[in-house]
Amino acid sequence: NRNLRWNIASSLGAKFGLPHPREALPILHQLARDERRFVWRAAAAALIRILRRHREMSGEVFGWNDAKTAIAVVKKYTAWNEKEDRADLLDSKATP
């Protein structure tokens, strides 16, 4: 049922997934592979919320080659993380 899958993804992006990202990722990975846009977009939204708090997990998520459509959306909305990280790196090198 697509509504049930949407509800699961949405709850993982809020109450459960944020404090327990390691447990949420396998479920979101499965939902991100769903062919229905309604479902994979909910998974992508949950992943965006999780990655904003847990940047260290981005490498694992961005390696999901079987969920390219959803991951493209996640990358688009977390691109600021990469830019910010590069700016921090440049600032730290410039400071003596």
Beta strands, then each sheet from edge to edge (+ up, - down):
end
